[in-house]
Amino acid sequence: MKNQLTDINGLKVGQAHDADVDTGVTVILPDAPVLCAVDVRGGGPGTRETDALSSDGSVTHIHAIVLAGGSVYGLAAADAVCAALGAKGVGYKVASAPVPVSPIVPAAILFDNTNGGNKDWGDTPPFAALGRQALDNAQSSTQVDFKQGKAGAGYGAMAGIYPGGLGSASEVVGGITVSSLIAANPVGSPYMPNTDCFWAWDCEVGGEYGGHKPPPGFTPSLAQDTKLEFLRARGASTVIGVVATNAALTHAELRRLAVMAQDGIALAVRPSHTPMDGDTLFAISTEKQPINDPRVVTLSELGAAAARCVARALSKGIYLASN
């Protein structure tokens, strides 16, 4: 176990960034189509293909997921990944007609356009090129490891007034693996006020984000941590990511996993799910590991693990971006 998303066999991660623009892209590439569901909690999301993954939609399996900076411009990274996969014949086929295949590539973006990078890109934003590069890196990779911290979709991220980043974590529950990859760019703060202790300190495993504990007698106050002037100035932010499992869940059960995983953002950031955030989590399953009855109990345990993994990955990404 590497304590990262790719602890789920059959998943690869490819990343690319532009240091001048101060932004990046992360592509999650499964070896074969994977079951996928999504949950959106923020008031200002930027997404692609999320409606197709709804419970009453006809799409259940996807071919890649793209996470990107750049706000609305970042969605072009998914367009490029879709085109590249289609050119290789990866996608849903229409048996009765000689038409191009249709890769399903959901995506979510975060707002990093006020981070000081050079955004004077005219009519050629860098995201299509970054998407192709991240996909190429995923396809050519023979390693399960990938860079965390200032990397990929988290390259130009901020976490409140602190550097944001990309992090990953995993956990095993009853022989089933749950993992996460999070690009952390929230409006709220990941730290308890006036401390270096993460809100999610009690979820930490093995000092993965510094091992800091709350000061003795510390009592957090909501009034200390609203940073209203900062919120007004910033305009938009978000947390985006993926939770993955090898559990053989139904599409409805996987959607519930995504819903529960969102609790990890609330564990790690205050305030969370604000009108200015676009908090979006995709949940994917390779469907390899049977789950035990009663299914609702097992699903509850997996959802709790997913929330912990999200909280840990979010905090870890921020920690590694500064250390």
N, C-alpha and C positions, 0 to 999 in steps of 0.2 A: 504494500500500500504506500502511495506517495502523498496522501492527504491532498488530493486534487481531483478535478473533474474526471480525468482520464483513468481513475481507478475503476471506472465502468469500462469493461473491455469493449472494443469496437468504436470508441470515440477518439477523434483527433482534434487538436486545436492548432490553428495557424494564426499568426498575428503580423501586423505591419503598422508602421507609424511614420509620420512626417514631422521631424523635429522643428522645422521652420514654422509650420502651421500650428504645431503643438497639439496634435490630435492623432487618433489611430483607429484601427479596426481589428476585431477578433472574429474569427470564423470557427464555428463548431461543426465538424464534418464527421458524420457517422459512416461506418463501412457499408451499411445498408440502411434503407429507410427506417426511421424509428417513430414510434408512437409519440405524439406531441399534443400538449394542451397548454393553455396560457391563462394568466390572470393579470389584469391591469388595475392598479390601485391609485396611481397618481392622477392629478387633475389636468396635467398637460402632457399626455403621452405622444410619442412619435413612433408609429409602428407600421408594419407591413404584414399582410396575410393573417392577422389575428382574428378577423371575422370568419375566415375560412375554417379556423380551428375551433369555433364555438361548438357547443354541445349539440346544436341542431344542424350543423354543417355536414358536408359530405367528405371533408378532408380529415384524416386521422393520422397519417404518417407524412413525415417531411424528409427532405434530402440534405438540408444544411440549415444552420441558424447564423445570422449575422448580428453582431453588436458593434455599434460605431459611435464615434463622436460626431460633431459637426451639425447637430440639430437636424433640421429638415434635409440639409444637403447630404447628410450621412446615409440616408436611405439609398442613395445611388450605389453604395457599396454592395447592397443586396441585389440590385439590378445586374451588376457586373458578375456577381457570383452565379446568379441564375443563368445568365447568358453563357458563361463558361461551362457550367455543368450541362446545360442543354446541348452545347456543341459536342460534348463527349458522350451524348446519348443517355445521360442520367436524368430521369424524370418519369412522370406518368405518360404512358403511351396510349394513343387512340388506335385500336386495332383495325378499325374499318377505314382509315384514311391515312394517306402518306403526309402527315403534318409533323411539325417539330414536337419533340417531347416537352412536357411541362414540369420542370423542377419546382418543387414547393420549398421556398426559402423565406421563412418568417424572419423578421428583423425588428430591432428596437434601437433607438438612438438616444443619446444624452446630449445635453446642452453644454458645450465647452467653448463657445464662441467668444466669451469675454475673458479668456485666460491669458491674454497678452500675446498670443502667437499671431503670425502674419496671416490675416484672413482676406487679404486683397487678392483673391484668386480669379476675379473677373468671371467669365463664363465657363471656366474650367476648374471646378472644385476638385480636390485631390482624391475624393472618396471612391470613385470607380476604380482608379488605379490601385488604391490601397486595398480595396476588396479583392481584386484579382491577385495582388501580391500575397495577401493573407491566405487566400484559397490555395495558391501555388505552394506556400509554405506548409499548409496542412497536408496537401496531397503528397509532398515530397518527404515529409517527416517520417523518420523511423524511431523517434523518441516519444515517450509519453509525457516527458517533462516540457514545460513551457514557462516563459518568463512571467513573473508576477510583480506587483508594485506599479511602477511607471511603465506600462506596457499596453499594447493593443488598444482596445476601446477605452481603457483607463489612462492612456498616456497623458492626456491633457486635462484630466478630471480634477475637480475640487470637491472637498467635503466640508461644506460650510466655509469657514475661513481657513481651512487646512488643506494641504495637498490631498487629492483623492488618489484612486488607483484601482488596479485589478487584482483580485484575490481568488483563491480556490481552497476548498476544504472537502473532506469526506468523512463518513462514519459508517460502521457496520452495525446493523440491528438484526439480531436473530438470523444471521447468515445472509442477509440482504444488504447490498451496498447502496448508500445514498451519497451523492456528491453535489457540489455546486461550483459555479464560476460567476463572480459578480464584478461588474464595473461600477465603482462607487463614486457618485458625483452628487450627493444629496444636498438639499438646501440646509437641512438641519445639521447638528453637530454630532460626531461619533464619540466625543469625550464628555465625561462628567464635567460640569462647570469648574474652571480654575484648577483642573487636575490633568495629569497625563494618563488617567485611567479611562479605558473604553467603557461605554455603557454596557457592552456585551462581555465584560470581564469574566462573568461567571460561566460563560460558554467556552472559554478558551481551553485549548488542549496543548499541553507541553510548552507553554510560553511562546506560542506561535505569533502573538502580537505584543510581546514585551513583558507579559506577566505582571503588569501593574495592578494593584488592588486599591480600592477606595481608602482614603485616609480614615483613621479611627474617628468614629462619631460623625462622619460625613452624612449630611442630609441634603439631597439635591432639591432645588427649588425650580419649578417651571419658569418663574419670573426671571431667574438668572440666565436662562438658556434660550430665550426666544430670538434674540438678535434681530429685532424687527427692522432696524435701519438697514442691516445687511440684507435681509430678505427683500426689502423694497428695492434696493439697488441691484440685486443680482438678476432678478427677472425670471430665470428658469434654471432647472437643474434636473437631476433624476438618478435613480438606481435601476440598472437593467442587468439581467443575467439569466442563467440557466441552472435548473436543478435536474439531476439525472439519477436514474435508478435502473437496476437490472430486474426489478420485480415485475412479474407478469400481471400488470394492472389492466383494467378496462379503461376506455377513454374517459368515462365519467370519474373513475377513481383517480386517474392521473390529474384531472382538473382539480379535484379536491386536494391533491398533493401540492399543486401550484398555489391554491388558496392558502393552505396552511404554511407554506414556505414563505409567504409574504410577511408572516409574523416575525420572521428573522430580521426584516428591515426595521420593524418597530422595536425589536429588542436592541438593535445596534445604533439607532439614530433617533434623536429627538429635536424637533418634531419630525414626523415622517408622514408620507402619503399626503403632502400638502397640495394646494391648488397649483403650485409652481413646479412640483415634481411630476415625472411621467413614469413612476415606478411600475415596471413591467417584468414579470418573471415567466419564462417558458419552462415547462416540465417535460422531460423526455424519458422514454423507457425503451430498453433493448428487449424487454419481455422474456428474459432468459430464465429467471428464477421464480419458481412457483411460490405463492404465498399461502400461509397457513390460515385455516378457519379458527375463529370467526374472522372473516375478511375485514370487517369494520374495525376490529381491535388492531389487527396488523397494520391497516392503513393509518390508523390514528398514531401508532408508534412511528411509522415511516414519515408521516407529516411533521411530527414533533422533531424528528431527526433532521428533516429538510430545513425547518426553521432554524435549528441550531447551526447547520452548515452554512446557511445564508448569512447569519449573524457573524459567524467566524470568518467566512470568506470576505465579507465587507470590511470588517475590522482589520483583517490581515492585509488586504490590498492597500488600505490607507497607511498602515504601519510600515509596510515594505516600500511604499513610495517615498517615505521620509528617512529610511534607514538603510 
